[in-house]
Amino acid sequence: MSEEVQGTQEQQAVFAIEKIYVKDASLEIPGAPNIFLEREAPNIEVQLSTGGANVSEGIFDATVKVTVTAKLGERVMFLVEVTQGGVFRIVNIPETEIPAILGMACPNILFPYLRETVSDLTTRAGFPPVLLNPVNFEALYAQQQSNAQVGSNGNGTSH
């Protein structure tokens, strides 16, 4: 019976966080110190992307990258780029489901850490904190999959 229990344990699906880390962070304030004299509220632009890669058998690295640009007209007040990473153990899960896990489940876990890092960096830079709005990674993943299918339909057009 111990062999039967052992065989069952070996087939059990595993999704676990091994490590969460800041892979890259940068802050630029090109107009400092004069930019701090401005009292006008900046226009905030946010660009977000996700990524994932197999590191070794059953070990995957997932990332969420954000670029936050604050502008007054055409002048950049500050630019913050952060890539939040996570190492995840994914075992006994069908190969076809792993891209969805890396594109939805992992980013949902990483995003609160990314939000905190961005807020902390902007505060330390002397600006009010930038609070990133929640992201629907399921919708973002579905859109990426849809764009990938349109791009690979072979009709020769580029998008």
Secondary structure as a PSIPRED ss2 file (coil, helix, strand):
# PSIPRED VFORMAT (PSIPRED V4.0)

   1 M C   1.000  0.000  0.000
   2 S H   0.000  1.000  0.000
   3 E H   0.000  1.000  0.000
   4 E H   0.000  1.000  0.000
   5 V H   0.000  1.000  0.000
   6 Q H   0.000  1.000  0.000
   7 G H   0.000  1.000  0.000
   8 T H   0.000  1.000  0.000
   9 Q H   0.000  1.000  0.000
  10 E H   0.000  1.000  0.000
  11 Q C   1.000  0.000  0.000
  12 Q C   1.000  0.000  0.000
  13 A C   1.000  0.000  0.000
  14 V E   0.000  0.000  1.000
  15 F E   0.000  0.000  1.000
  16 A E   0.000  0.000  1.000
  17 I E   0.000  0.000  1.000
  18 E E   0.000  0.000  1.000
  19 K E   0.000  0.000  1.000
  20 I E   0.000  0.000  1.000
  21 Y E   0.000  0.000  1.000
  22 V E   0.000  0.000  1.000
  23 K E   0.000  0.000  1.000
  24 D E   0.000  0.000  1.000
  25 A E   0.000  0.000  1.000
  26 S E   0.000  0.000  1.000
  27 L E   0.000  0.000  1.000
  28 E E   0.000  0.000  1.000
  29 I C   1.000  0.000  0.000
  30 P C   1.000  0.000  0.000
  31 G C   1.000  0.000  0.000
  32 A C   1.000  0.000  0.000
  33 P C   1.000  0.000  0.000
  34 N H   0.000  1.000  0.000
  35 I H   0.000  1.000  0.000
  36 F H   0.000  1.000  0.000
  37 L H   0.000  1.000  0.000
  38 E C   1.000  0.000  0.000
  39 R C   1.000  0.000  0.000
  40 E C   1.000  0.000  0.000
  41 A C   1.000  0.000  0.000
  42 P C   1.000  0.000  0.000
  43 N E   0.000  0.000  1.000
  44 I E   0.000  0.000  1.000
  45 E E   0.000  0.000  1.000
  46 V E   0.000  0.000  1.000
  47 Q E   0.000  0.000  1.000
  48 L E   0.000  0.000  1.000
  49 S E   0.000  0.000  1.000
  50 T E   0.000  0.000  1.000
  51 G E   0.000  0.000  1.000
  52 G E   0.000  0.000  1.000
  53 A E   0.000  0.000  1.000
  54 N E   0.000  0.000  1.000
  55 V E   0.000  0.000  1.000
  56 S E   0.000  0.000  1.000
  57 E C   1.000  0.000  0.000
  58 G C   1.000  0.000  0.000
  59 I E   0.000  0.000  1.000
  60 F E   0.000  0.000  1.000
  61 D E   0.000  0.000  1.000
  62 A E   0.000  0.000  1.000
  63 T E   0.000  0.000  1.000
  64 V E   0.000  0.000  1.000
  65 K E   0.000  0.000  1.000
  66 V E   0.000  0.000  1.000
  67 T E   0.000  0.000  1.000
  68 V E   0.000  0.000  1.000
  69 T E   0.000  0.000  1.000
  70 A E   0.000  0.000  1.000
  71 K E   0.000  0.000  1.000
  72 L E   0.000  0.000  1.000
  73 G C   1.000  0.000  0.000
  74 E C   1.000  0.000  0.000
  75 R E   0.000  0.000  1.000
  76 V E   0.000  0.000  1.000
  77 M E   0.000  0.000  1.000
  78 F E   0.000  0.000  1.000
  79 L E   0.000  0.000  1.000
  80 V E   0.000  0.000  1.000
  81 E E   0.000  0.000  1.000
  82 V E   0.000  0.000  1.000
  83 T E   0.000  0.000  1.000
  84 Q E   0.000  0.000  1.000
  85 G E   0.000  0.000  1.000
  86 G E   0.000  0.000  1.000
  87 V E   0.000  0.000  1.000
  88 F E   0.000  0.000  1.000
  89 R E   0.000  0.000  1.000
  90 I E   0.000  0.000  1.000
  91 V E   0.000  0.000  1.000
  92 N C   1.000  0.000  0.000
  93 I C   1.000  0.000  0.000
  94 P C   1.000  0.000  0.000
  95 E H   0.000  1.000  0.000
  96 T H   0.000  1.000  0.000
  97 E H   0.000  1.000  0.000
  98 I H   0.000  1.000  0.000
  99 P H   0.000  1.000  0.000
 100 A H   0.000  1.000  0.000
 101 I H   0.000  1.000  0.000
 102 L H   0.000  1.000  0.000
 103 G H   0.000  1.000  0.000
 104 M H   0.000  1.000  0.000
 105 A H   0.000  1.000  0.000
 106 C H   0.000  1.000  0.000
 107 P H   0.000  1.000  0.000
 108 N H   0.000  1.000  0.000
 109 I H   0.000  1.000  0.000
 110 L H   0.000  1.000  0.000
 111 F H   0.000  1.000  0.000
 112 P H   0.000  1.000  0.000
 113 Y H   0.000  1.000  0.000
 114 L H   0.000  1.000  0.000
 115 R H   0.000  1.000  0.000
 116 E H   0.000  1.000  0.000
 117 T H   0.000  1.000  0.000
 118 V H   0.000  1.000  0.000
 119 S H   0.000  1.000  0.000
 120 D H   0.000  1.000  0.000
 121 L H   0.000  1.000  0.000
 122 T H   0.000  1.000  0.000
 123 T H   0.000  1.000  0.000
 124 R H   0.000  1.000  0.000
 125 A C   1.000  0.000  0.000
 126 G C   1.000  0.000  0.000
 127 F C   1.000  0.000  0.000
 128 P C   1.000  0.000  0.000
 129 P C   1.000  0.000  0.000
 130 V C   1.000  0.000  0.000
 131 L C   1.000  0.000  0.000
 132 L C   1.000  0.000  0.000
 133 N C   1.000  0.000  0.000
 134 P C   1.000  0.000  0.000
 135 V C   1.000  0.000  0.000
 136 N C   1.000  0.000  0.000
 137 F H   0.000  1.000  0.000
 138 E H   0.000  1.000  0.000
 139 A H   0.000  1.000  0.000
 140 L H   0.000  1.000  0.000
 141 Y H   0.000  1.000  0.000
 142 A H   0.000  1.000  0.000
 143 Q H   0.000  1.000  0.000
 144 Q H   0.000  1.000  0.000
 145 Q H   0.000  1.000  0.000
 146 S H   0.000  1.000  0.000
 147 N H   0.000  1.000  0.000
 148 A H   0.000  1.000  0.000
 149 Q H   0.000  1.000  0.000
 150 V H   0.000  1.000  0.000
 151 G H   0.000  1.000  0.000
 152 S C   1.000  0.000  0.000
 153 N C   1.000  0.000  0.000
 154 G C   1.000  0.000  0.000
 155 N C   1.000  0.000  0.000
 156 G C   1.000  0.000  0.000
 157 T C   1.000  0.000  0.000
 158 S C   1.000  0.000  0.000
 159 H C   1.000  0.000  0.000
